[in-house]
Amino acid sequence: MRMIYCPGVERWVSLRSYLNGIALAKANPDATFKQGITCWWPCTGREIMRQFRAGLHDRINQAVPCTRRGL
């Protein structure tokens, strides 16, 4: 099972749960969620999408080979 670390809750979550959360935030940009991806305080769906895009760009710019991701 693929896992992703979420610093906002300081734990590893499954990729499926992570993507379901992103889809929920994307579908509800004005809703307030309990915490964001990178923070523990309440965030709107719009802020969560901004955090997701920032993390995505960071992973792209790190240029980590696919075989070494998640280690």
N, CA, C and O atoms as a Tripos MOL2 file, in Angstrom:
@<TRIPOS>MOLECULE
protein
  284   283    71     0     0
PROTEIN
NO_CHARGES

@<TRIPOS>ATOM
      1 N           0.8390   -1.1670    0.0000 N.3       1 MET1
      2 CA          0.0000    0.0000    0.0000 C.3       1 MET1
      3 C           0.8940    1.2430    0.0000 C.2       1 MET1
      4 O           1.8430    1.3280    0.7790 O.2       1 MET1
      5 N           0.5910    2.1940   -0.8650 N.am      2 ARG2
      6 CA          1.3600    3.4410   -0.9400 C.3       2 ARG2
      7 C           0.8860    4.3900    0.1480 C.2       2 ARG2
      8 O          -0.3130    4.5200    0.3980 O.2       2 ARG2
      9 N           1.8390    5.0470    0.7900 N.am      3 MET3
     10 CA          1.5380    5.9520    1.8970 C.3       3 MET3
     11 C           2.1630    7.3150    1.6180 C.2       3 MET3
     12 O           3.1830    7.4210    0.9380 O.2       3 MET3
     13 N           1.5320    8.3500    2.1560 N.am      4 ILE4
     14 CA          2.0210    9.7210    2.0300 C.3       4 ILE4
     15 C           2.0370   10.3320    3.4250 C.2       4 ILE4
     16 O           1.1020   10.1460    4.2040 O.2       4 ILE4
     17 N           3.1080   11.0630    3.7360 N.am      5 TYR5
     18 CA          3.2140   11.7120    5.0390 C.3       5 TYR5
     19 C           2.5260   13.0700    4.9890 C.2       5 TYR5
     20 O           2.7940   13.8720    4.0950 O.2       5 TYR5
     21 N           1.6430   13.3280    5.9420 N.am      6 CYS6
     22 CA          0.9510   14.6200    6.0600 C.3       6 CYS6
     23 C           1.4690   15.3330    7.3000 C.2       6 CYS6
     24 O           1.1270   14.9440    8.4170 O.2       6 CYS6
     25 N           2.2840   16.3690    7.1290 N.am      7 PRO7
     26 CA          2.8410   17.0530    8.2920 C.3       7 PRO7
     27 C           1.7890   17.7520    9.1410 C.2       7 PRO7
     28 O           2.0240   17.9870   10.3270 O.2       7 PRO7
     29 N           0.6370   18.0900    8.5710 N.am      8 GLY8
     30 CA         -0.4160   18.7550    9.3410 C.3       8 GLY8
     31 C          -0.9590   17.8990   10.4620 C.2       8 GLY8
     32 O          -1.3240   18.4170   11.5170 O.2       8 GLY8
     33 N          -1.0160   16.6050   10.2500 N.am      9 VAL9
     34 CA         -1.5080   15.6840   11.2850 C.3       9 VAL9
     35 C          -0.3900   14.8050   11.8290 C.2       9 VAL9
     36 O          -0.6190   13.9680   12.7020 O.2       9 VAL9
     37 N           0.8040   14.9930   11.3170 N.am     10 GLU10
     38 CA          2.0060   14.2600   11.7370 C.3      10 GLU10
     39 C           1.8080   12.7500   11.6930 C.2      10 GLU10
     40 O           2.1030   12.0490   12.6610 O.2      10 GLU10
     41 N           1.3090   12.2560   10.5710 N.am     11 ARG11
     42 CA          1.1610   10.8110   10.4040 C.3      11 ARG11
     43 C           1.1330   10.4550    8.9260 C.2      11 ARG11
     44 O           0.9720   11.3170    8.0620 O.2      11 ARG11
     45 N           1.2930    9.1660    8.6570 N.am     12 TRP12
     46 CA          1.2420    8.6380    7.3090 C.3      12 TRP12
     47 C          -0.2030    8.2450    7.0100 C.2      12 TRP12
     48 O          -0.8740    7.6510    7.8550 O.2      12 TRP12
     49 N          -0.6830    8.5750    5.8110 N.am     13 VAL13
     50 CA         -2.0260    8.1840    5.3790 C.3      13 VAL13
     51 C          -1.9030    7.4380    4.0610 C.2      13 VAL13
     52 O          -0.9320    7.6150    3.3240 O.2      13 VAL13
     53 N          -2.8830    6.6110    3.7730 N.am     14 SER14
     54 CA         -2.8460    5.8680    2.5170 C.3      14 SER14
     55 C          -3.0580    6.8170    1.3510 C.2      14 SER14
     56 O          -3.6950    7.8610    1.4910 O.2      14 SER14
     57 N          -2.5250    6.4490    0.2180 N.am     15 LEU15
     58 CA         -2.6660    7.2680   -0.9790 C.3      15 LEU15
     59 C          -4.1400    7.4450   -1.3330 C.2      15 LEU15
     60 O          -4.5500    8.5250   -1.7600 O.2      15 LEU15
     61 N          -4.9350    6.3950   -1.1580 N.am     16 ARG16
     62 CA         -6.3740    6.4780   -1.4520 C.3      16 ARG16
     63 C          -7.0540    7.5140   -0.5590 C.2      16 ARG16
     64 O          -7.8390    8.3250   -1.0500 O.2      16 ARG16
     65 N          -6.7670    7.5000    0.7350 N.am     17 SER17
     66 CA         -7.3580    8.4760    1.6540 C.3      17 SER17
     67 C          -6.9170    9.8950    1.3030 C.2      17 SER17
     68 O          -7.7180   10.8290    1.3350 O.2      17 SER17
     69 N          -5.6540   10.0430    0.9740 N.am     18 TYR18
     70 CA         -5.1000   11.3410    0.6000 C.3      18 TYR18
     71 C          -5.8140   11.8950   -0.6270 C.2      18 TYR18
     72 O          -6.2350   13.0520   -0.6390 O.2      18 TYR18
     73 N          -5.9470   11.0670   -1.6580 N.am     19 LEU19
     74 CA         -6.5920   11.5190   -2.8920 C.3      19 LEU19
     75 C          -8.0840   11.7660   -2.6980 C.2      19 LEU19
     76 O          -8.6420   12.6750   -3.3140 O.2      19 LEU19
     77 N          -8.7400   10.9700   -1.8500 N.am     20 ASN20
     78 CA        -10.1540   11.2210   -1.5500 C.3      20 ASN20
     79 C         -10.3240   12.5650   -0.8420 C.2      20 ASN20
     80 O         -11.2720   13.3000   -1.1160 O.2      20 ASN20
     81 N          -9.4120   12.8790    0.0590 N.am     21 GLY21
     82 CA         -9.4420   14.1720    0.7430 C.3      21 GLY21
     83 C          -9.2090   15.3310   -0.2030 C.2      21 GLY21
     84 O          -9.8610   16.3690   -0.0890 O.2      21 GLY21
     85 N          -8.2850   15.1660   -1.1370 N.am     22 ILE22
     86 CA         -8.0170   16.2100   -2.1290 C.3      22 ILE22
     87 C          -9.2520   16.4200   -3.0080 C.2      22 ILE22
     88 O          -9.6240   17.5580   -3.2920 O.2      22 ILE22
     89 N          -9.8860   15.3260   -3.4380 N.am     23 ALA23
     90 CA        -11.0920   15.4350   -4.2700 C.3      23 ALA23
     91 C         -12.2130   16.1350   -3.5070 C.2      23 ALA23
     92 O         -12.9460   16.9390   -4.0830 O.2      23 ALA23
     93 N         -12.3480   15.8380   -2.2260 N.am     24 LEU24
     94 CA        -13.3730   16.4830   -1.4090 C.3      24 LEU24
     95 C         -13.0940   17.9770   -1.2700 C.2      24 LEU24
     96 O         -14.0140   18.7900   -1.3640 O.2      24 LEU24
     97 N         -11.8430   18.3420   -1.0500 N.am     25 ALA25
     98 CA        -11.4650   19.7580   -0.9360 C.3      25 ALA25
     99 C         -11.6780   20.4820   -2.2610 C.2      25 ALA25
    100 O         -12.1150   21.6320   -2.2780 O.2      25 ALA25
    101 N         -11.3740   19.8170   -3.3600 N.am     26 LYS26
    102 CA        -11.5500   20.4310   -4.6840 C.3      26 LYS26
    103 C         -13.0300   20.6520   -4.9950 C.2      26 LYS26
    104 O         -13.3930   21.6600   -5.6010 O.2      26 LYS26
    105 N         -13.8820   19.7130   -4.5840 N.am     27 ALA27
    106 CA        -15.3100   19.8220   -4.8360 C.3      27 ALA27
    107 C         -15.9810   20.8620   -3.9350 C.2      27 ALA27
    108 O         -17.0550   21.3640   -4.2650 O.2      27 ALA27
    109 N         -15.3580   21.1840   -2.8090 N.am     28 ASN28
    110 CA        -15.9320   22.1210   -1.8290 C.3      28 ASN28
    111 C         -14.9280   23.2040   -1.4580 C.2      28 ASN28
    112 O         -14.4240   23.2060   -0.3350 O.2      28 ASN28
    113 N         -14.6210   24.1280   -2.3700 N.am     29 PRO29
    114 CA        -13.5540   25.1140   -2.1020 C.3      29 PRO29
    115 C         -13.8610   26.0830   -0.9640 C.2      29 PRO29
    116 O         -12.9350   26.6300   -0.3650 O.2      29 PRO29
    117 N         -15.1390   26.3090   -0.6500 N.am     30 ASP30
    118 CA        -15.4710   27.2590    0.4080 C.3      30 ASP30
    119 C         -15.7670   26.5920    1.7420 C.2      30 ASP30
    120 O         -15.9800   27.2810    2.7390 O.2      30 ASP30
    121 N         -15.7850   25.2690    1.7800 N.am     31 ALA31
    122 CA        -16.0310   24.5410    3.0300 C.3      31 ALA31
    123 C         -14.7890   24.6110    3.9150 C.2      31 ALA31
    124 O         -13.6650   24.6940    3.4200 O.2      31 ALA31
    125 N         -15.0060   24.5750    5.2230 N.am     32 THR32
    126 CA        -13.9000   24.5720    6.1760 C.3      32 THR32
    127 C         -13.6740   23.1490    6.6680 C.2      32 THR32
    128 O         -14.6030   22.4760    7.1130 O.2      32 THR32
    129 N         -12.4140   22.7000    6.5790 N.am     33 PHE33
    130 CA        -12.0350   21.3570    7.0060 C.3      33 PHE33
    131 C         -11.2540   21.4480    8.3110 C.2      33 PHE33
    132 O         -10.7300   22.5060    8.6570 O.2      33 PHE33
    133 N         -11.1800   20.3350    9.0310 N.am     34 LYS34
    134 CA        -10.5630   20.3030   10.3610 C.3      34 LYS34
    135 C          -9.0990   20.7270   10.3430 C.2      34 LYS34
    136 O          -8.6530   21.4450   11.2380 O.2      34 LYS34
    137 N          -8.3460   20.2920    9.3330 N.am     35 GLN35
    138 CA         -6.9410   20.6970    9.1920 C.3      35 GLN35
    139 C          -6.5560   20.6250    7.7200 C.2      35 GLN35
    140 O          -7.2530   20.0300    6.8980 O.2      35 GLN35
    141 N          -5.4230   21.2510    7.4180 N.am     36 GLY36
    142 CA         -4.9130   21.2150    6.0560 C.3      36 GLY36
    143 C          -3.8950   20.0960    5.8890 C.2      36 GLY36
    144 O          -3.7140   19.2610    6.7760 O.2      36 GLY36
    145 N          -3.2400   20.0950    4.7480 N.am     37 ILE37
    146 CA         -2.2130   19.0880    4.4720 C.3      37 ILE37
    147 C          -0.9350   19.4040    5.2470 C.2      37 ILE37
    148 O          -0.2770   18.5060    5.7720 O.2      37 ILE37
    149 N          -0.5980   20.6820    5.3110 N.am     38 THR38
    150 CA          0.6740   21.0740    5.9330 C.3      38 THR38
    151 C           0.4870   21.8190    7.2460 C.2      38 THR38
    152 O           1.4680   22.2830    7.8280 O.2      38 THR38
    153 N          -0.7360   21.9460    7.7250 N.am     39 CYS39
    154 CA         -0.9870   22.6730    8.9650 C.3      39 CYS39
    155 C          -2.0660   21.9690    9.7850 C.2      39 CYS39
    156 O          -2.8500   21.1920    9.2400 O.2      39 CYS39
    157 N          -2.1090   22.2300   11.0650 N.am     40 TRP40
    158 CA         -3.0550   21.5530   11.9350 C.3      40 TRP40
    159 C          -4.3220   22.3670   12.1730 C.2      40 TRP40
    160 O          -5.2830   21.8360   12.7300 O.2      40 TRP40
    161 N          -4.3580   23.6260   11.7750 N.am     41 TRP41
    162 CA         -5.5220   24.4790   12.0210 C.3      41 TRP41
    163 C          -6.5420   24.3470   10.8810 C.2      41 TRP41
    164 O          -6.2040   23.8470    9.8080 O.2      41 TRP41
    165 N          -7.7710   24.7870   11.1030 N.am     42 PRO42
    166 CA         -8.8200   24.6660   10.0730 C.3      42 PRO42
    167 C          -8.4560   25.4190    8.7980 C.2      42 PRO42
    168 O          -7.9000   26.5160    8.8510 O.2      42 PRO42
    169 N          -8.7740   24.8190    7.6530 N.am     43 CYS43
    170 CA         -8.4830   25.4020    6.3470 C.3      43 CYS43
    171 C          -9.6950   25.2250    5.4340 C.2      43 CYS43
    172 O         -10.4850   24.2970    5.6100 O.2      43 CYS43
    173 N          -9.8310   26.1030    4.4790 N.am     44 THR44
    174 CA        -10.8740   25.9390    3.4710 C.3      44 THR44
    175 C         -10.3720   24.9840    2.3960 C.2      44 THR44
    176 O          -9.1760   24.7040    2.3100 O.2      44 THR44
    177 N         -11.2810   24.4960    1.5930 N.am     45 GLY45
    178 CA        -10.8980   23.6250    0.4790 C.3      45 GLY45
    179 C          -9.9450   24.3210   -0.4700 C.2      45 GLY45
    180 O          -9.0430   23.6920   -1.0230 O.2      45 GLY45
    181 N         -10.1390   25.6130   -0.6620 N.am     46 ARG46
    182 CA         -9.2650   26.3990   -1.5430 C.3      46 ARG46
    183 C          -7.8350   26.4250   -1.0060 C.2      46 ARG46
    184 O          -6.8830   26.2900   -1.7750 O.2      46 ARG46
    185 N          -7.6730   26.6000    0.3190 N.am     47 GLU47
    186 CA         -6.3380   26.6030    0.9250 C.3      47 GLU47
    187 C          -5.6890   25.2240    0.8280 C.2      47 GLU47
    188 O          -4.4840   25.1190    0.6000 O.2      47 GLU47
    189 N          -6.4760   24.1790    0.9990 N.am     48 ILE48
    190 CA         -5.9470   22.8140    0.8910 C.3      48 ILE48
    191 C          -5.4580   22.5540   -0.5270 C.2      48 ILE48
    192 O          -4.4110   21.9350   -0.7110 O.2      48 ILE48
    193 N          -6.1960   23.0150   -1.5290 N.am     49 MET49
    194 CA         -5.7500   22.8490   -2.9140 C.3      49 MET49
    195 C          -4.4640   23.6250   -3.1750 C.2      49 MET49
    196 O          -3.6070   23.1660   -3.9300 O.2      49 MET49
    197 N          -4.3250   24.7810   -2.5670 N.am     50 ARG50
    198 CA         -3.0920   25.5650   -2.7030 C.3      50 ARG50
    199 C          -1.9140   24.8020   -2.0760 C.2      50 ARG50
    200 O          -0.8200   24.7770   -2.6410 O.2      50 ARG50
    201 N          -2.1380   24.1850   -0.9150 N.am     51 GLN51
    202 CA         -1.0960   23.3830   -0.2620 C.3      51 GLN51
    203 C          -0.7450   22.1620   -1.1090 C.2      51 GLN51
    204 O           0.4230   21.7900   -1.2160 O.2      51 GLN51
    205 N          -1.7600   21.5410   -1.7090 N.am     52 PHE52
    206 CA         -1.5410   20.3730   -2.5560 C.3      52 PHE52
    207 C          -0.6870   20.7440   -3.7640 C.2      52 PHE52
    208 O           0.2670   20.0370   -4.0900 O.2      52 PHE52
    209 N          -1.0260   21.8510   -4.4300 N.am     53 ARG53
    210 CA         -0.2490   22.2780   -5.6020 C.3      53 ARG53
    211 C           1.1830   22.6380   -5.2260 C.2      53 ARG53
    212 O           2.1120   22.3310   -5.9730 O.2      53 ARG53
    213 N           1.3720   23.2840   -4.0790 N.am     54 ALA54
    214 CA          2.7240   23.6350   -3.6390 C.3      54 ALA54
    215 C           3.5420   22.3640   -3.3860 C.2      54 ALA54
    216 O           4.7130   22.3030   -3.7580 O.2      54 ALA54
    217 N           2.9420   21.3600   -2.7630 N.am     55 GLY55
    218 CA          3.6300   20.0910   -2.5310 C.3      55 GLY55
    219 C           3.9340   19.3630   -3.8250 C.2      55 GLY55
    220 O           4.9950   18.7560   -3.9720 O.2      55 GLY55
    221 N           3.0000   19.4240   -4.7620 N.am     56 LEU56
    222 CA          3.1940   18.7980   -6.0650 C.3      56 LEU56
    223 C           4.3720   19.4270   -6.8020 C.2      56 LEU56
    224 O           5.2250   18.7220   -7.3410 O.2      56 LEU56
    225 N           4.4140   20.7450   -6.8210 N.am     57 HIS57
    226 CA          5.5240   21.4380   -7.4850 C.3      57 HIS57
    227 C           6.8490   21.1670   -6.7740 C.2      57 HIS57
    228 O           7.8900   21.0480   -7.4190 O.2      57 HIS57
    229 N           6.8090   21.0700   -5.4560 N.am     58 ASP58
    230 CA          8.0280   20.7650   -4.7030 C.3      58 ASP58
    231 C           8.5590   19.3830   -5.0650 C.2      58 ASP58
    232 O           9.7610   19.2170   -5.2720 O.2      58 ASP58
    233 N           7.6730   18.3880   -5.1440 N.am     59 ARG59
    234 CA          8.1150   17.0370   -5.5100 C.3      59 ARG59
    235 C           8.6500   16.9940   -6.9340 C.2      59 ARG59
    236 O           9.6190   16.2850   -7.2070 O.2      59 ARG59
    237 N           8.0340   17.7410   -7.8450 N.am     60 ILE60
    238 CA          8.5240   17.7910   -9.2280 C.3      60 ILE60
    239 C           9.9150   18.4260   -9.2660 C.2      60 ILE60
    240 O          10.8110   17.9260   -9.9470 O.2      60 ILE60
    241 N          10.0910   19.5100   -8.5450 N.am     61 ASN61
    242 CA         11.3590   20.2290   -8.5760 C.3      61 ASN61
    243 C          12.4840   19.5050   -7.8490 C.2      61 ASN61
    244 O          13.6560   19.7820   -8.1030 O.2      61 ASN61
    245 N          12.1500   18.5810   -6.9450 N.am     62 GLN62
    246 CA         13.1880   17.8040   -6.2700 C.3      62 GLN62
    247 C          13.8280   16.7970   -7.2100 C.2      62 GLN62
    248 O          14.9610   16.3720   -6.9830 O.2      62 GLN62
    249 N          13.1290   16.4160   -8.2470 N.am     63 ALA63
    250 CA         13.6230   15.4660   -9.2440 C.3      63 ALA63
    251 C          14.1080   14.1650   -8.6090 C.2      63 ALA63
    252 O          15.1750   13.6550   -8.9510 O.2      63 ALA63
    253 N          13.3190   13.6420   -7.6900 N.am     64 VAL64
    254 CA         13.6500   12.3730   -7.0370 C.3      64 VAL64
    255 C          13.2410   11.2480   -7.9810 C.2      64 VAL64
    256 O          12.1020   11.2250   -8.4480 O.2      64 VAL64
    257 N          14.1480   10.3120   -8.2730 N.am     65 PRO65
    258 CA         13.7800    9.2020   -9.1460 C.3      65 PRO65
    259 C          12.5880    8.4330   -8.5950 C.2      65 PRO65
    260 O          12.4380    8.2990   -7.3810 O.2      65 PRO65
    261 N          11.7590    7.9410   -9.4660 N.am     66 CYS66
    262 CA         10.5220    7.2540   -9.0890 C.3      66 CYS66
    263 C          10.7760    6.0860   -8.1490 C.2      66 CYS66
    264 O           9.9580    5.8150   -7.2700 O.2      66 CYS66
    265 N          11.8840    5.3960   -8.3160 N.am     67 THR67
    266 CA         12.1770    4.2380   -7.4790 C.3      67 THR67
    267 C          12.5450    4.6280   -6.0480 C.2      67 THR67
    268 O          12.4980    3.7800   -5.1570 O.2      67 THR67
    269 N          12.9070    5.8810   -5.8070 N.am     68 ARG68
    270 CA         13.3380    6.3210   -4.4750 C.3      68 ARG68
    271 C          12.2600    7.1210   -3.7450 C.2      68 ARG68
    272 O          12.4770    7.5180   -2.6000 O.2      68 ARG68
    273 N          11.1090    7.3710   -4.3660 N.am     69 ARG69
    274 CA         10.0610    8.1630   -3.7360 C.3      69 ARG69
    275 C           9.4450    7.4080   -2.5720 C.2      69 ARG69
    276 O           9.2440    6.1950   -2.6370 O.2      69 ARG69
    277 N           9.1500    8.1320   -1.5200 N.am     70 GLY70
    278 CA          8.5310    7.5330   -0.3600 C.3      70 GLY70
    279 C           9.4970    6.8880    0.6140 C.2      70 GLY70
    280 O           9.0750    6.3300    1.6270 O.2      70 GLY70
    281 N          10.7840    6.9550    0.3250 N.am     71 LEU71
    282 CA         11.7680    6.3570    1.2390 C.3      71 LEU71
    283 C          12.3340    7.3940    2.1780 C.2      71 LEU71
    284 O          13.1750    7.0740    3.0170 O.2      71 LEU71
@<TRIPOS>BOND
     1     1     2 1
     2     2     3 1
     3     3     4 2
     4     3     5 am
     5     5     6 1
     6     6     7 1
     7     7     8 2
     8     7     9 am
     9     9    10 1
    10    10    11 1
    11    11    12 2
    12    11    13 am
    13    13    14 1
    14    14    15 1
    15    15    16 2
    16    15    17 am
    17    17    18 1
    18    18    19 1
    19    19    20 2
    20    19    21 am
    21    21    22 1
    22    22    23 1
    23    23    24 2
    24    23    25 am
    25    25    26 1
    26    26    27 1
    27    27    28 2
    28    27    29 am
    29    29    30 1
    30    30    31 1
    31    31    32 2
    32    31    33 am
    33    33    34 1
    34    34    35 1
    35    35    36 2
    36    35    37 am
    37    37    38 1
    38    38    39 1
    39    39    40 2
    40    39    41 am
    41    41    42 1
    42    42    43 1
    43    43    44 2
    44    43    45 am
    45    45    46 1
    46    46    47 1
    47    47    48 2
    48    47    49 am
    49    49    50 1
    50    50    51 1
    51    51    52 2
    52    51    53 am
    53    53    54 1
    54    54    55 1
    55    55    56 2
    56    55    57 am
    57    57    58 1
    58    58    59 1
    59    59    60 2
    60    59    61 am
    61    61    62 1
    62    62    63 1
    63    63    64 2
    64    63    65 am
    65    65    66 1
    66    66    67 1
    67    67    68 2
    68    67    69 am
    69    69    70 1
    70    70    71 1
    71    71    72 2
    72    71    73 am
    73    73    74 1
    74    74    75 1
    75    75    76 2
    76    75    77 am
    77    77    78 1
    78    78    79 1
    79    79    80 2
    80    79    81 am
    81    81    82 1
    82    82    83 1
    83    83    84 2
    84    83    85 am
    85    85    86 1
    86    86    87 1
    87    87    88 2
    88    87    89 am
    89    89    90 1
    90    90    91 1
    91    91    92 2
    92    91    93 am
    93    93    94 1
    94    94    95 1
    95    95    96 2
    96    95    97 am
    97    97    98 1
    98    98    99 1
    99    99   100 2
   100    99   101 am
   101   101   102 1
   102   102   103 1
   103   103   104 2
   104   103   105 am
   105   105   106 1
   106   106   107 1
   107   107   108 2
   108   107   109 am
   109   109   110 1
   110   110   111 1
   111   111   112 2
   112   111   113 am
   113   113   114 1
   114   114   115 1
   115   115   116 2
   116   115   117 am
   117   117   118 1
   118   118   119 1
   119   119   120 2
   120   119   121 am
   121   121   122 1
   122   122   123 1
   123   123   124 2
   124   123   125 am
   125   125   126 1
   126   126   127 1
   127   127   128 2
   128   127   129 am
   129   129   130 1
   130   130   131 1
   131   131   132 2
   132   131   133 am
   133   133   134 1
   134   134   135 1
   135   135   136 2
   136   135   137 am
   137   137   138 1
   138   138   139 1
   139   139   140 2
   140   139   141 am
   141   141   142 1
   142   142   143 1
   143   143   144 2
   144   143   145 am
   145   145   146 1
   146   146   147 1
   147   147   148 2
   148   147   149 am
   149   149   150 1
   150   150   151 1
   151   151   152 2
   152   151   153 am
   153   153   154 1
   154   154   155 1
   155   155   156 2
   156   155   157 am
   157   157   158 1
   158   158   159 1
   159   159   160 2
   160   159   161 am
   161   161   162 1
   162   162   163 1
   163   163   164 2
   164   163   165 am
   165   165   166 1
   166   166   167 1
   167   167   168 2
   168   167   169 am
   169   169   170 1
   170   170   171 1
   171   171   172 2
   172   171   173 am
   173   173   174 1
   174   174   175 1
   175   175   176 2
   176   175   177 am
   177   177   178 1
   178   178   179 1
   179   179   180 2
   180   179   181 am
   181   181   182 1
   182   182   183 1
   183   183   184 2
   184   183   185 am
   185   185   186 1
   186   186   187 1
   187   187   188 2
   188   187   189 am
   189   189   190 1
   190   190   191 1
   191   191   192 2
   192   191   193 am
   193   193   194 1
   194   194   195 1
   195   195   196 2
   196   195   197 am
   197   197   198 1
   198   198   199 1
   199   199   200 2
   200   199   201 am
   201   201   202 1
   202   202   203 1
   203   203   204 2
   204   203   205 am
   205   205   206 1
   206   206   207 1
   207   207   208 2
   208   207   209 am
   209   209   210 1
   210   210   211 1
   211   211   212 2
   212   211   213 am
   213   213   214 1
   214   214   215 1
   215   215   216 2
   216   215   217 am
   217   217   218 1
   218   218   219 1
   219   219   220 2
   220   219   221 am
   221   221   222 1
   222   222   223 1
   223   223   224 2
   224   223   225 am
   225   225   226 1
   226   226   227 1
   227   227   228 2
   228   227   229 am
   229   229   230 1
   230   230   231 1
   231   231   232 2
   232   231   233 am
   233   233   234 1
   234   234   235 1
   235   235   236 2
   236   235   237 am
   237   237   238 1
   238   238   239 1
   239   239   240 2
   240   239   241 am
   241   241   242 1
   242   242   243 1
   243   243   244 2
   244   243   245 am
   245   245   246 1
   246   246   247 1
   247   247   248 2
   248   247   249 am
   249   249   250 1
   250   250   251 1
   251   251   252 2
   252   251   253 am
   253   253   254 1
   254   254   255 1
   255   255   256 2
   256   255   257 am
   257   257   258 1
   258   258   259 1
   259   259   260 2
   260   259   261 am
   261   261   262 1
   262   262   263 1
   263   263   264 2
   264   263   265 am
   265   265   266 1
   266   266   267 1
   267   267   268 2
   268   267   269 am
   269   269   270 1
   270   270   271 1
   271   271   272 2
   272   271   273 am
   273   273   274 1
   274   274   275 1
   275   275   276 2
   276   275   277 am
   277   277   278 1
   278   278   279 1
   279   279   280 2
   280   279   281 am
   281   281   282 1
   282   282   283 1
   283   283   284 2
@<TRIPOS>SUBSTRUCTURE
     1 MET1         2 RESIDUE 1 A MET
     2 ARG2         6 RESIDUE 1 A ARG
     3 MET3        10 RESIDUE 1 A MET
     4 ILE4        14 RESIDUE 1 A ILE
     5 TYR5        18 RESIDUE 1 A TYR
     6 CYS6        22 RESIDUE 1 A CYS
     7 PRO7        26 RESIDUE 1 A PRO
     8 GLY8        30 RESIDUE 1 A GLY
     9 VAL9        34 RESIDUE 1 A VAL
    10 GLU10       38 RESIDUE 1 A GLU
    11 ARG11       42 RESIDUE 1 A ARG
    12 TRP12       46 RESIDUE 1 A TRP
    13 VAL13       50 RESIDUE 1 A VAL
    14 SER14       54 RESIDUE 1 A SER
    15 LEU15       58 RESIDUE 1 A LEU
    16 ARG16       62 RESIDUE 1 A ARG
    17 SER17       66 RESIDUE 1 A SER
    18 TYR18       70 RESIDUE 1 A TYR
    19 LEU19       74 RESIDUE 1 A LEU
    20 ASN20       78 RESIDUE 1 A ASN
    21 GLY21       82 RESIDUE 1 A GLY
    22 ILE22       86 RESIDUE 1 A ILE
    23 ALA23       90 RESIDUE 1 A ALA
    24 LEU24       94 RESIDUE 1 A LEU
    25 ALA25       98 RESIDUE 1 A ALA
    26 LYS26      102 RESIDUE 1 A LYS
    27 ALA27      106 RESIDUE 1 A ALA
    28 ASN28      110 RESIDUE 1 A ASN
    29 PRO29      114 RESIDUE 1 A PRO
    30 ASP30      118 RESIDUE 1 A ASP
    31 ALA31      122 RESIDUE 1 A ALA
    32 THR32      126 RESIDUE 1 A THR
    33 PHE33      130 RESIDUE 1 A PHE
    34 LYS34      134 RESIDUE 1 A LYS
    35 GLN35      138 RESIDUE 1 A GLN
    36 GLY36      142 RESIDUE 1 A GLY
    37 ILE37      146 RESIDUE 1 A ILE
    38 THR38      150 RESIDUE 1 A THR
    39 CYS39      154 RESIDUE 1 A CYS
    40 TRP40      158 RESIDUE 1 A TRP
    41 TRP41      162 RESIDUE 1 A TRP
    42 PRO42      166 RESIDUE 1 A PRO
    43 CYS43      170 RESIDUE 1 A CYS
    44 THR44      174 RESIDUE 1 A THR
    45 GLY45      178 RESIDUE 1 A GLY
    46 ARG46      182 RESIDUE 1 A ARG
    47 GLU47      186 RESIDUE 1 A GLU
    48 ILE48      190 RESIDUE 1 A ILE
    49 MET49      194 RESIDUE 1 A MET
    50 ARG50      198 RESIDUE 1 A ARG
    51 GLN51      202 RESIDUE 1 A GLN
    52 PHE52      206 RESIDUE 1 A PHE
    53 ARG53      210 RESIDUE 1 A ARG
    54 ALA54      214 RESIDUE 1 A ALA
    55 GLY55      218 RESIDUE 1 A GLY
    56 LEU56      222 RESIDUE 1 A LEU
    57 HIS57      226 RESIDUE 1 A HIS
    58 ASP58      230 RESIDUE 1 A ASP
    59 ARG59      234 RESIDUE 1 A ARG
    60 ILE60      238 RESIDUE 1 A ILE
    61 ASN61      242 RESIDUE 1 A ASN
    62 GLN62      246 RESIDUE 1 A GLN
    63 ALA63      250 RESIDUE 1 A ALA
    64 VAL64      254 RESIDUE 1 A VAL
    65 PRO65      258 RESIDUE 1 A PRO
    66 CYS66      262 RESIDUE 1 A CYS
    67 THR67      266 RESIDUE 1 A THR
    68 ARG68      270 RESIDUE 1 A ARG
    69 ARG69      274 RESIDUE 1 A ARG
    70 GLY70      278 RESIDUE 1 A GLY
    71 LEU71      282 RESIDUE 1 A LEU
